[in-house]
Amino acid sequence: MSTSDLANLQWRKSSRSSGQGGQCVEVATHTTMIAVRDSKDPNGPRLAFSAAEWHGFTQRVKADHLHVRG
């Protein structure tokens, strides 16, 4: 997937974002992957994961296996 393909995705802010201007993540879906970026830097780096990788990551976060603090 090219960088221009990532730019043309429909991005949405995480439901966990507070709306207070703090740490916000935006997510976009494509037929073959899930993309993630920092909402404060929409033209900055973007990460892309397969659906299986993203599912595994979110399951580990939900189970607190990554020790993510909110």
C-alpha atoms as one frame of an Amber mdcrd trajectory, in Angstrom:
protein
   0.000   0.000   0.000   1.400   3.401  -0.962   1.562   6.559   1.144  -1.021
   8.222  -1.115  -3.418   5.327  -0.450  -3.118   6.013   3.299  -3.795   9.722
   2.767  -7.060   9.007   0.940  -8.582   6.877   3.699 -11.580   7.939   5.777
 -10.015   8.598   9.200 -11.992   8.542  12.467 -10.924   9.495  15.948 -10.715
   6.777  18.551 -13.777   6.417  20.757 -11.351   6.584  23.708 -10.175  10.103
  22.761 -11.230  12.644  25.329 -11.707  15.575  22.975  -9.602  17.684  25.332
  -6.714  18.022  22.857  -4.607  15.361  24.533  -3.353  12.088  23.165  -5.624
  11.122  20.283  -5.401   8.283  17.806  -7.179   8.126  14.480  -7.961   4.856
  12.724  -8.916   4.084   9.135  -9.879   0.811   7.512  -9.031  -0.436   4.054
  -9.955  -3.709   2.407  -6.634  -5.286   3.394  -5.478  -3.371   6.468  -6.076
  -1.058   9.422  -4.153   2.235   9.531  -3.354   4.340  12.610  -2.065   7.907
  12.971  -1.681  10.663  15.567  -4.576  13.137  15.242  -2.298  16.027  16.241
  -0.037  15.261  13.252  -2.317  13.993  10.447   0.445  14.384   7.842   2.990
  12.605  10.016   3.834   8.926  10.245   1.140   6.314   9.791   1.209   2.670
  10.751  -0.584  -0.068   8.826  -1.535  -3.499  10.170  -3.285  -6.516   8.753
  -6.722  -7.155  10.228  -5.319 -10.154  12.148  -2.449  -8.095  13.598  -4.820
  -5.310  14.652  -7.243  -7.770  16.248  -4.413  -9.398  18.192  -3.145  -6.020
  19.386  -6.555  -4.777  20.526  -7.275  -8.073  22.300  -3.984  -7.798  24.222
  -4.753  -4.192  25.199  -8.255  -5.126  26.386  -6.807  -7.994  28.440  -4.212
  -5.568  29.923  -1.361  -7.742  28.654   0.490  -4.650  27.446   0.037  -2.744
  30.692  -1.375   0.319  28.916  -2.328   3.097  31.316  -5.179   5.483  30.522
